[in-house]
C-alpha cells in the first residue's frame, strides 16, 4: 500500500491552488466586487447566494450554509473521500503526490480488498455456468446488463469451492473475510453455498462484503450476509449507493428499499437511485451517510405489518439527522406488493408518481402516534405529548424542532416550553452543562489535532488524563499515538479511527480550513479547551453525586461527594 501523504505537502498544495480555478471548472462563476458568485451547486435556488472569496480561499453559501476550502469543495461536489480529493487537487496543480514511510508498521487492508474482488470475479464466472441461477434472475426480470452493472454472481453448492478458487489465500484470511466459516466442532467450510451473490461495495467501489440469496441446497436463511470484518461494517454500508452515485451526475433524491433485488429491479426499470440496508433495520449512521449526498431521502416499504415496522425504525433512525435542510419521507406499497413486483407491474412513471406523494417524516410521526387516540379527550392529548416529546427531542435544535413543538402544541392544546425535559420513570436526570457546547469544544480539539498534530504532540504531558466522553471519542487514541509517534501526520491519525463511530464526521472535519499565524496560541487554545472539558466533567460528576446523596444520604455517598468537592472545587 502506498505510504501516507505528508501533511506539509497538503498545506503547500492548498497554498498553491486557487479556489476560484478549482470551483470555476465545475460551477460558472461571475465577478461580484472582490468576490465571485454563483447559484449554489449544493441546493436548488433561483438567486445566487454561493460566494467564493479569492482573498480568503473559502466558499460559502448563504442559502444552505455549505462552506469550506478547495479540498472540501472537491470532497462535497465530486463526492470524494479525503485521499482521492487530495490526489485530484494535486492533478489540477500539476504536481505528484508524495508518500512517506515512517511510524510503526501498521496492517494494510488493501490485500483484503483484493481478495474480496477476486472472490467476486469467481462468483461472477460461476454464474455464467449456472442455469438455475440465470433462470432465477431472468424470472425476477433481471437482464445480463443489469447483472453485470451490479456484479451479481453465484456461489455453487459445495463445501470447499472458495478455497479451491483462491488457493494462494490463507485459510485465516478467508475466515477473517467471512468467505469461510467454522462450526462448533472446528470444521471449516464455505459460508455461501448455492446462493445468488450480491457484492456490497463501499463508496469507492471496493467489494467489502456479500449478500447471498439461497436457491436450494442450503438449510440456512433465505438471505445471508457477510459478517463484520475489518473492511465491512454492516451498520455503515448501503447496498446500491456506489451504483446510484455512478448512474446520476448529481443526485437529488435517494430511495431506501428493503432488499437487494428491489434495488436491482428498480435500476432495471430505470430508477437507479435506490439503496438498501444490509439485512437489518437502517441505522442513524446509514441515514447520516445518505444525507451527505442528498437532501431528500424517500423510504419505500411494503404495506404489510413488517414493512410498517421497518418504516417506523427508519423514522427513528432519521430523527437525529433531520433538519430544516434535510427531509425524510415515507411511501407504502399496496398489500402483497414490493418495489420489485410493483415497478414491473405499473412501470417507472407510475411508480415515481407514488414516490412524489410520499408522506413527510414529521407528518408520519404525528399520524402514527395519534392512531387510536381521541384528541378531544384531555387524557389522550396528554398521552400524545408524552409519546411525541421523546421523538422530538432527538431532532437537532433549530427551526424544524421548533415547528414540531408548535405542531404538538396545536394538537394537544397546551403550551410546551421549548426546553421542557421528557419526564419518564426510565429517563435519567440530565447532567448540568450544555452538551452541545461540549460537542463543539471536542470538535475544535479534533480539528486542531488532525490539522496540526505537530502542535499537539508536545502538549500531551501537560494534558495528563484526557476527559474522554465514552468509546466514541477518538482523542485518547490520537493522544496515545502522538505520545509514541510525535511526528505523525493527519492521515495516520485518521487511519486509527476507520470504521469507528463518527469516522465520517472526522473525515468531513479535515476539509475545513484552520489558518494559524502563531502555533503557540493554537497550543494555548488546545489546553484551554481541555481544561474547560475537564471542568464540565467535574461539574457533571458533582451533580450526580449530589443527586445520589439526596436519594440515599449514606456515609459512602457523602464521603464521595466531599472528596470530589475538595479535589475539584466548583469554579
Secondary structure by P-SEA (a helix, b strand, c coil): ccccccaaaaaaaaaaccaaaaaaacbbbbbccccccccccccccccccbbbbccccbbbbccccccccaaaaaaacccccaaaaaaaaaaaacbbbbbbbbccccccaaaaaaaaaaaaaaaaaaaaacaaaaaaaaaacccaaaaaaabbbbbcccccaaaaacccccaaaaaaaccccccccccccccccccbbbbbbccccccccbbbbbccccccccbbbbcccccccccccccaaaaaaaacccccbbbbbccaaaaaaaaaaccccbbbcccccccaaaaaaaaacccbbbbbbbccaaaaaaaaaaaaaacccccccbbbbbbbccccccaaaaaaaccaaaaaaaaaacccaaaaaaaaaacccccccaaaaaaaaaacaaaaaaccccaaaaaaaaaaaaaaccccccccccccccccccccccaaaaaaaaaaaaaaaaaccccccccccccccccccccccaaaaaaaaaaacccccaaaaaaacccccaaaaaaaaaabbbbbccaaaaaaaaaaaaaaaaaaaaaaaaaaaaaaaaacccaaaaaaaaaaaaacccc
